[in-house]
Amino acid sequence: MFWAEKGEVRVRVGEQLREFWRQATGSVRGAGGIAGGVQAEAERRTLAMPAILTPVQFPGQHLPKPTPVNLRRFAETPVVRRAINVIKDRVAAMDWQVRVRRGVRPGEVAFAERKLRALRRMLEDPNAVDSFRTLIEQVIEDALTGGYGAVEMEPTGDPDRPAMFWAVDGASIRINARWDGDPESPRYAQALPGQLESSAVELRDDQLMYVRMNPRSFTPFGLGPLEVAFETVNQFLSAHRFAGKLASNSVAQYALWLNEATPAQHDRLIRWWQDEIEGTGRIPLISTEQKPEVLRFAQGTDADMRLAWQEFLIRMVANAFGLPPLMLGLEADVNQSTAAEMTDEAFRGAISPLAMLLAGHITRDLFGKCVGWREFEFVFNELNARDEETELAVQVQLLQAGVLTVNEVRAMRGLGPLGQGGAVQLAGEGQGLRD
């Protein structure tokens, strides 16, 4: 919120924008004093919702993401919302854990248990207003919409809560195309729509986690699934509106032709029809020398609604998000066996890759760059355990064959290791089964 004092001198628009930005950043920093018992060493530099002015792009060092404004609106339509929720809700609801990274022995890490508890607390309470799920849902939403999920990270200096982080509107993030890999030089910047580059908030590589969907070599930006389906969604909305008007009878498919009628008779018939017949359900009686003829322009059937065309467009939207059409409500030619295969395809083709991408960013950017604890990693426990019965059977067979230990299976399920005696006893039971 901005306050203005009485009797202030009028200034130019550019100076007013800079003053608004200074007050906004100052209010944000002042509000982040103490959150959850952590001192104000972790101050947020970006704004939560910067899209308050008309977007204007200025050429310079930091490149803005060239995203259509309608992407946000398209993300609120039923078909696209269903596609986003299928992926977002599944990833956000997954169980997760923080563990020692593969290749690192737990005995070689100093204060490993204390650091693991600190990292988990940091993830469960990322800031004063968000939980892990609410924050990760915002990141996934932006990543699927425009390919730009962003999280600001700031260290706290508290060993029990080493960092705080906030979700950032990825559309407001500009990327430094000339960044040379120097960790001290700014790689990103957040600029309000219409703001000059000199007033943007610069962020180093260890201060911002930028999740790119479909990274490519010729552009620093990612490519979101909704960007791929932009034209398809636009065509679907147009066809859907036409079908809705046709179904509601707002598009007349016939006309009444009166031969040799004078203009006065024509106007009189229109008024009579509107006043006495239309909407009343009465039987109209017309007495004329020549019988009126009904001219029908179309049959007004389902074929006129282009339902097959709409179904094809829904399939294209599903392809853009990597989902089978079954997930978006198209249940034709689906039986019990094919439904299971399609559900498995959705998990492995759309949900699992995004979950692994997020886990890699949290491990590399948050744990490694921001906190500096590179010996730990973040993993989702349910990436390979969609079918509980099948997964349980596989794990039992691997235990009996001696491929996995009990503690390894417990780690896959997000459980802590057993004591040495318990592990040896269960391993002995598995050995007996093998014999």
Secondary structure, 3 states (H helix, E strand, C coil): CCCCCCCCCCCCHHHHHHHHHHHHHHHHHHHCCCECCECCCCCCCCCCCCCCCCCCCCCCCEEECCCCCHHHHHCCCHHHHHHHHHHHHHHHCCCEEEEECCCCCHHHCCCHHHHHHHHHHHHHCCCCCCCHHHHHHHHHHHHHHHCEEEEEEEEEEECCEEEEEEEECHHHEEEECCCCCCCCCCCEEECCCCCCHHHCEEECCCCEEEEECCCECCECCCCCHHHHCHHHHHHHHHHHHHHHHHHCCCCCCEEEECCCCCHHHHHHHHHHHHHHHCCCCCCCCCCCCCCCEEEECCCCCHHHHCHHHHHHHHHHHHHHHCCCHHHHCCCCCCCHHHHHHHHHHHHHHHHHHHHHHHHHHHHHHHHHHHHCCCCEEEEECCCCCCCHHHHHHHHHHHHHCCCCCHHHHHHHCCCCCCCHHHHHHHHHHHHHHHC
